[in-house]
Amino acid sequence: MTLEILTPETKLYSGDVYGVQLPGIEGSFEVLEKHAPLVAELGKGKIKVLKTKTEVSSYTIESGFAEVLDNKTTVLVEGATE
């Protein structure tokens, strides 16, 4: 699965990943390979990028949106820090 994490200023992450955990406004959720199409609003919390099953990096965000389509997840965020 391909993941892109974008802010208005920069591209925080772009590459192939095992999955990603996202802070939805009604609770966290996870997107893995071949996930159904989805658009979701994100709340304050942590994005966990699962580069492999054991290698994880994370970003703290204030808000944003995620789109899943054709095995690609695009995350647009505000107030992101590593």
C-alpha positions as CSV (number, residue, x, y, z in Angstrom):
1,M,0.0,0.0,0.0
2,T,1.2,3.5,-0.8
3,L,1.0,6.2,1.9
4,E,1.3,10.0,1.6
5,I,1.1,12.4,4.5
6,L,0.8,16.0,3.5
7,T,0.6,19.4,5.3
8,P,-0.1,22.7,3.6
9,E,3.6,23.4,3.8
10,T,5.3,20.0,3.0
11,K,5.2,16.3,2.3
12,L,5.8,14.5,5.7
13,Y,5.9,11.0,4.3
14,S,5.6,9.2,1.0
15,G,6.3,5.5,0.4
16,D,5.1,1.9,0.6
17,V,3.9,0.8,4.0
18,Y,2.4,-2.3,5.7
19,G,-0.4,-0.1,7.1
20,V,-1.3,3.1,8.9
21,Q,-3.3,3.8,12.2
22,L,-5.2,7.0,12.1
23,P,-7.0,9.1,14.8
24,G,-10.6,9.3,13.5
25,I,-13.0,11.8,15.1
26,E,-15.0,8.9,16.6
27,G,-12.0,6.7,17.4
28,S,-8.8,5.3,16.0
29,F,-8.9,3.0,12.9
30,E,-6.3,1.1,10.8
31,V,-5.9,0.9,7.1
32,L,-4.1,-2.1,5.6
33,E,-3.5,-3.2,2.0
34,K,-6.5,-3.5,-0.3
35,H,-8.8,-1.5,2.1
36,A,-12.2,-0.5,0.8
37,P,-12.5,3.1,-0.5
38,L,-12.9,5.6,2.4
39,V,-12.9,9.2,3.3
40,A,-12.6,10.1,7.0
41,E,-12.2,13.2,9.1
42,L,-9.3,13.0,11.6
43,G,-9.1,14.4,15.1
44,K,-6.3,15.3,17.4
45,G,-4.0,12.4,18.0
46,K,-1.2,10.2,16.6
47,I,-0.7,8.8,13.1
48,K,1.2,5.5,13.3
49,V,3.0,4.6,10.1
50,L,3.5,0.8,10.0
51,K,6.5,0.6,7.6
52,T,6.7,-3.1,8.3
53,K,5.0,-5.3,10.9
54,T,7.6,-4.3,13.4
55,E,9.0,-0.9,12.3
56,V,6.8,2.0,13.3
57,S,7.1,5.8,13.1
58,S,4.5,8.3,14.3
59,Y,3.3,11.9,13.8
60,T,1.2,14.0,16.1
61,I,-1.6,16.0,14.4
62,E,-4.3,18.5,15.3
63,S,-6.8,17.6,12.6
64,G,-7.1,16.4,9.0
65,F,-8.7,14.1,6.4
66,A,-7.8,10.7,5.0
67,E,-8.7,9.2,1.7
68,V,-8.2,5.6,0.8
69,L,-8.6,4.7,-2.9
70,D,-7.0,2.1,-5.2
71,N,-4.5,0.8,-2.5
72,K,-3.3,4.4,-1.8
73,T,-3.9,6.3,1.4
74,T,-3.6,10.1,1.2
75,V,-3.6,12.0,4.6
76,L,-4.0,15.8,4.7
77,V,-3.2,17.2,8.1
78,E,-2.8,20.4,10.1
79,G,-0.5,21.0,13.0
80,A,1.8,17.9,12.4
81,T,4.9,17.2,14.4
82,E,7.1,14.1,14.5
